[in-house]
């Protein structure tokens, strides 16, 4: 950590601490994820290292860029790009009930889908999609962050994670103890787009038991009719209780009202690279 100077702590999650740092030579800001690995079993530690290797290969304009990682004093440090625009969760709260225009919501949605496509096409699951894990750059570009780490610490932290905070983004299959799959990420994507449309969580309850009941029933207040039929219909598809009936990321991106927007967020070269291998 000698290369960096700590500026301030910016977050604490079930997976460790996030610290804003400044690179001593370049003066550039980065975020450091500090994860305690000293209590992990050797096998889990190796899994964590493998996962970081996967993350280091992720290069996409809508994914928070990993810069480097190293181990020091029983901690794993992951250095990532810093997004000055904050996260979507904070932005939604700032609205104080004033709805976002549809064009804005669609722009964010397409960028999140492009990031998820990049991940899913590589047979990786995000596992922790939520508005506080979706960041914005100074210019307003969306960056999906904090994935992989979720999978790394899945074994050791699964219990802690379920107990920390209210799990608004749990899908029906997870509530029923079925395995997590790419469609569970799609459900969480539905939760995120719903929040950008209504400024509220789709599934809310006073306690865990009632929340799980609501999720399993798939009962949520409707999206306001000021938004187009296509967009409202898409939300209901993302919230299908049976994961097999939910659309994949690639089929979402093929929808006629979504497809033309992809070119706005990728260069021609990036677009060709991303869509040449679509499965």
N, C-alpha and C positions, 0 to 999 in steps of 0.2 A: 504493500500500500504506500510505499515511500514516494512513488511518482505522483500521488494525489494528496490534496489537502481537503479535509472534510469541511463542508460549508454548513450543512444542517441535516438533521434527520427528517425525512419526508414521509415516512410511512412505516408501519409495523404490521405484519400480517402473520398468519400461522406459519409461514415459511421463513421467518427471519425479518431482518430490518432493511429498509431502503434508505440509503444516504446519498444526498447530493454532494458531489465532490468536484473539485477543480483540478484539471491536469496542470501540474507545476510548470511544465515547459510551454505548452500551447495556450494555457489559460482557458481552454474549452471546458464546458461543464459536462459531466456524465452522472449517471445514477449507478450506485453500487448496491448490489443485493448481497447482504452478508448472511450466510447460512451456517449455522452450527452443525458441523459434521462429526465432532469428536465422539458423540454418543451413538453414532450410526455403526451398524455392523459392517465389516469389510466389504461384503457383497453389495450392500446398499451404497456404500461409498463409491464403489466401482461403477454401479448403475448411474449414480449422479454424474460421475466424470464422463461416462458414455453419452449421457443426455446432453451435457454441455457441449460436447463435440457436435452433436446433431444440431443444436441451436446455433453454433458458430457458423454452420453452413447455410443457415436461413438468410437469404438476401432478397428482400422484397420492399418496394416503396411504402407498403402499408403495414410493415412489421417493424417493431422496435428493434433496432440493430444491436446485436451483441458485439462488443469490441474485443474483450479478452476475459480470461478467468484464471485464477490462481488460488492456491491454498496457503494459508498462513495461520499459525496459532490455533489450530483446530477449527478454522472457519474456511468455507468455500466462498470466494469473492467472485461475483460475476459483474463485469463492467458493461453498462449498456448506454445507448444513446439517451440523452435527456430531452424530453418533450416539454417545451416551455409553455405550451397552451393549456397545460393541466389535463384533467380527464373529463370524460363525458358525464360522469356522475355529478361532478361539481358544476358543470355547465348547465345540466338539467335543473339543478337546485337554484341556480342563479336566475332562471327564467321567471320564478315566482308566479307560475300559472299561465304565463303567456306562451301559447303554442308555437312550435317551430313551423315554418312553411314546409310544404311537402317536398319541394325541390331540395331543401337542405337535408331533410331526413333521408331522402333517396340517395343523395350524394354520400352521406355517411354510411348508409346501409351497403351500397355497392362497394365501397372501400373495405368495409369489414368482410364482406363476402370474398373479395379478391384475396385478402390476407388469409382467410380460412381455406380458400381453394388451394393456395400454395401449400398450406399445412396438410390438408386432407389428401391432396394428390401425392404426398410423400408418405402416406399411411401413418400419419401422426395425428393424435387427438390433442385438442387444446386443453379441455377439461376444466377450464376456469374462466369462461367468457362471462363478463359482467361489465357494467358501465364504468366501474372504477379501474378496469384493466384495459380500457380503450382510451388512448391518449391522443392529444392534438399537438401538432407543431405550431410554431409561431404563425405560419401562413394558413393554418387550419386543416392541414392534411391529417387524416386519421392514421394512427399506428396501433396495431394490436400488440399487446405486451403480455408479460408474465405467464407464458405457457412453457410447457416442458418442465419447468421447476415444479409445477403441480404434479407432473408424472414422476419425476425423480423422487419426490418425497411422499409419493402416494402411500407406500407401505407404512412408513413410520408415522406419517402425519394424518392418515385418513380420519382417525378418531378425533384428533384435535380440530381438524378442519370442519367436521360436521358440527362441532360444538361452538366454534367461534363465529359470531355473527349469525344473522338469520339467513338460511339458505333459500333465498327467493328464486334462485335459478335452477333448482333441482327439477329434473324431469320425472314424469310418472314412473318410468322404468327404474330409476335410481331409488325413488321412494319405495318401490316394491322389491328392492334388493336384487335387481337384475343387472347384468353387466353394462358398463358404460360403453357407448359406441359412437360412431360419427354423428348419428342422428340426435344424440344427447347434446352435442355441441350445437346442432341446428335448433333444438328446443331453446337453449340458452340464448341463441341469436334472436329467436322470437321474443324472448323476454326483453332483450336490449332494444329492439326496434319498437316494441310496445311502449317502453319507457320514453323513447324519443317522441312518440306520438301523443302520449297522454300525460307525461311527466310524473307518472306513478308506476309502482310495481304492478304487474299483471295479477300476481297471486300474493295476497297479504292476509295475515290472520294474527290474532293475539298470542297464539302459541303454536308450537311445532305440530301438534296433533291436527289442529284445524287447518294449518297450512298444507300439510300433506294431503288431507282430505280434499281440499280445493284443487290441488295440483292433479291428483288422481282423477277427479271428476272433470278436470279441464274447464272449470267455471271461472270466468273473468269478465269484468265490465267491458262492454263493446268499445271499439275504437271510434272516436267521434266521426260523424258523417261528413265533416268538412274535408276529410281525406278521401281520395279516389277509391272507387270500388276495387280496383286491382290491388291497391296497397292493403286495404282492409281484408280482402280475400287471401292475400299472401300471409298475413298474420295468422289467420285461422288455419292455413295449411301448416305453418311452422308449429302451431300448437295442437296438431293431431296427436291424440293420446297414444296411438300405436306408432312406434318409431318407423316401422316399414312404410307407413303411409306419408311420413314427412318427406318433403323433397330433399334431394342431396344439394350440396352447394353448387355443383355444376348444372343441375337442372334449374336452380333458381336463376343462375346467371344467363341461362338460355331464354328466360321469359322475355317476351317482346317488349315489355315496358322497362326492363332492366338492362337487357343486352346492349342497346346503343350507348348506355352511360359508361360502360367499361372503358371505352377508348378515351374518355375524359381524364382517366386517372393513371393510365399506363402509356408509356411511349410506344410507338409502333413495334419497336424491337422487343420491349418487355411483353407487349400484348401477344406477339407471335410466340415468344418463349413460353408464356403461361398457358396459352390455349392450344399449342401444338400437341400436347400430350394428354388432353382431357380424356378422362375415362368415363 
